[in-house]
Amino acid sequence: MQELLFVKFQDQLEEAMKELVPEGAKIHFHETGKNNGVIYQAVTILEKGNPVSPDIHLEEFFADYKRGTQINKIAKDLIHFWEEHKQDTGFRVEDFSDYENAKPRLRFRVVNYEENRERLSHMPHIPFLDLAVVFFYHVDTAKKDLQGSIQIEDSHLALWGIDKEELTEVAVNNTLQTMEVRFVGICKVLNELMGNHCEMPFEPEEEPNMYVLSNKDNYFGAAVLYAPKILSRVSEKMKGDFLVIPSSVHEVIVIPSGAWADYERLNAIITEINEEQVAREEVLSNHLYYYDSDRSELKIPC
């Protein structure tokens, strides 16, 4: 019943949108796969001469439809959203197709291996603990708060005539050279989120030794886990071994190794938070990691 209603909604929405999009624009409804096997129903509006346009997820618009909102109003809201988020990225298909032009924009990120097993079957990747290092092509956007990327698949390696080893070397070097690391106390992060109104049960000089580690954009910042030099510098700050709590694919939390002895209990808390508070596509892992400073090694503690 729900599927039939969505088909009806999509048909009506397409007809309403045709009256509102620029002349010559194409409307394309499709499924879009995200991290951790999450699938969204989406629509893309492609104008003449611009091969790049955001995927607009339809879930919220469908919810409005079920609440009784008129389809013309929904179409206008969707077009307004598209107009606010579309941009001239300067992306050109020929630049992506040519390896020498694409090469400087190759990057890596880390995701959960098991949750992405199906997608990884046709993507170059590196197994890393219970994670996978995957690769993408960075697309510049006009708005600094928006991120654009193209996931690298096996077909792209064939197009460029390179192997996974070369892709890895280039993408890792590019990422580490361009990444601006963010390593700040948890209280500072909370104050940023709460407008400096975060009341903590301790004095500033007693602030707990807990930090958020990510990149400047806080976007797939958990990639720092695959950066040995960054982890080594964190170890210097922490004065030795430390634990890593995978709060999401965007950031991790770092605490001293002696701050929590019951790893099983901490893993249960991480799992509970992931299930109740973290969007499924943003979950990184359900257990903590341990950094051994003597061996300069990140591992899963027993």
N, C-alpha and C positions, 0 to 999 in steps of 0.2 A: 504493500500500500504506500509506504514511504517512498519507494523507488518510483512508482507511477506518479506520485504527486510531484517529485523532483523533476521528472521528465516534462510534465505539464508546465511547471514553473520555468524550466529552461526554454521551452518553446515560446512561451509568452514573453519572457525576458528578451529573447533574441529579436522578436518582432518589434518590441518597444525600443530596443537599442538601435535598430536600423534607422529609426527616425532621428536619432540624436548624434550618431557618429559622423565624422567628417566624410565628405564624398570620396569614394574609392577605398575607404578603410574596410578591412576584413575582420569579422568576428569569429573567433575560434574557441569553442567549448572543448575542454579536454580534462583528463586527470593529470595531476602533477605529483610526482613522487618526491618525498622529502626524506630527511635523515630518519633512521630507525624504522624504515618501512611505512612511514606515515603517508597516506594518500589523501590528497585534497581534490575536490571538484573545483575547476577554475575556468576563467575566461580570459582570453588575450585579444586585445584590439590592436591590429597592425595598420598603421598609416602608410601611404605610399612613400617610398624612399627611406623608411626607417624600419630596419629589420629587428629592432629590439624594443620590447614593450613588457611591462610587468605582468606577471600572472596575478590575476585578481581572484582570491579565494571567495567562493560563493556561499560558504556556510552561514555567515551573518545575514546576508541578503535573503537567503532561503528562510532563515528564522523569522525575518520581518514578514515575509510572504505568508508563513503559517500563522502569524499573529494578525493577519488581515490587512496589511499594508497594500495599497494599490500598486499594481505592477508598473505603471508609469512613474510613480514616485520612486520605486526601487531602481528603475532604469536610470532616472535622473541622478540619484545618489551614487550609483555605480559609475556613471560617466564623470561625475564631479570628482570622485575618488581617483579615477584614471587620469584626469587632467591634472590633478595635483601631484601625482606620482610619476607620470611619464616624463621623460627627459631625453635630451639629446646626449647620449653617452659618447658619441664619437666612435662607437663600435662599428667596425667594417668587417664583413665576412672575409674579405681577401686578406686582411691582417691576421685573422685567426687561422686561416688556411695555410699561410706561409709561416713555416717554423721559425725562421730568423726573426720575424716580426712578433710572433707569439711568445717566443722564448723569455723575454724580460718580464712577462706578466704571469708566469707560472708560479704557483704557490702550493703549500700543503696545509692540511688540517687533520685533526684526529677525531675518529668516531668509534662507536662501539662495534666490535667485529661481529658478534653473533646477531645483533639486531639488524645488521646490514648485509648479512651473508649473501642474500639473493642479488642485491645490487653489485656487490663486490665481484660476483662471478664474471662480470663484463667490464670491470674497472681495474686499471693498474693500482696496486696497493701493496703496502708492507705490513705484515702482521707485527704487532708491537704490544707485548703483554696480552691483555684481553681486548686490545683496541686494534684499529687499523689506521695507518697513515694513508690518506687519499689526496688526490691532487686536483687543482682547479685553475682556471684561467681568470685572472682578476680583471674586472671591467670597471673603469672609472665612471663615476656618476656625478651629475651636476650638484647633487645634494650630498653634503658630507655625512649626513646621518643615514644614508641609504647605501647598501652594499650590493654590488653586482658581481656575478660569477657564472662561469660555465664549468660544470663538472667534467673532468677528463675521463674519457672511456677508452677502451682498447682500440676502437676504430680511429680515434684521434692519433694514436701512436702510429698506426698504419698510414694515415694521411701524411704525417710529418716524416715518416721513415726513420723513426728512432725507437730505442728499446726502453724498458722500464728503468734500467740502470741510469741511462742518460737523463731521463725525466726526473728521477729522484735527485740526482746530483744538482741539476739546474733549479728545481723547485725548492729544495732545501736551502741552497745558497741564497736564492732570491728572498725567501721568507725570512731567513735569519738576518739578512742585510737590511731589510725594510721594516722588520717588526720593531715597534716601540713597546718595550715591556712595561707593564704596570704592576707594581708590587707595593701595596699600601695596607695599612692597618684596617682591620675590620670596622673599627669605630668611625674612621673617616668615611668609609663607604656607606655605612648606615646613616651618617649625618648628611651625606650628599643626597641620599634617597629621601630623607625625611626633613630636609631643609634646615639642618642644624638644630633640630628639636629632639634629637635622640637622647633620652635620659638613660645613662648606664649606671649600674650599681657599684661603681668604683671611681676613684679619682684618676685623672689623666695619667699621673705617674705610675699608677697601678694597672694601666691598660693591659689586658691579656696579650700574650705573644701569639696573636692570630692574624694572618694576613690573607689578602685576596691577591692571587696571581693570575694575570691575563695579559692581553695586549691593550694598546691605547684605546682602540675602538670597542673593546669588550665584545668582539665578534669572532666566534670560534677561537677564542684565546687559549683554550686548553691545548692548543698546538705547542705551547711552551714545554709540555711534558716530553716532547721529542727534540728538545734542545739542550744537550748536555752542559754547555757552557752557562746557560741561564740557570739550570738547576744547581750547578756548582756555586754560582754567585749567591743563590738563595741559601745554600748550605752555609756559606760564610756569614750571612746575616743571621741565620738561626743558630750559629755556633755549633754545627754538627748535623746529626741525622734529623730528619723531620718526616712528618706524615702529610699526605696529600689527600684531601677530601674532594672528590669529583662533584662539585656542585652543579655543573652543567658543561655542555660542549664549549661554552663561552668563557668560563672561568673556573678556577679551582681554589680551594682554601688550604692554606699551609699552617700547620701547628707543630710545636716541638714534639719530638718522638716520645718523650716521657709524659706528654699531657694526657694520654689516654692509654690505659693498659688493656682494657677489654675490647679487642678488635672485633670480636663476634658481635658484641652489643652495638658498637659503632657502625658496623656494616648493616645491622638491622635498622638503625636510625636513618642511614643514607638511603636504604631501599624504601623506607616509609615516606621520606621526604620526596623522593623521585616519583613515587606513585601518587602522592596527594598534592604536591605543590609545583612540580616541574613539568612543563609541557613535554609530552612523549618524545617529540622530535628533538628536544634539547637535552635529553638524558645522556650522560656519558657512560657511567658505570654504577653498579650497585655496591661497590666496595672500595675501601681506601687503598692507597699505595704508600710504600715506605721507601725513602731515599737513604741509601747507605753511603755516607760521605767518605768512608775509607775506600770503598770500591767505586765510588762515583757512579752508582747504579740505582736506577729506579726499579722497584720490584713489587710484587704482590705478597704481603706478609702471610705467613702460614696461620 
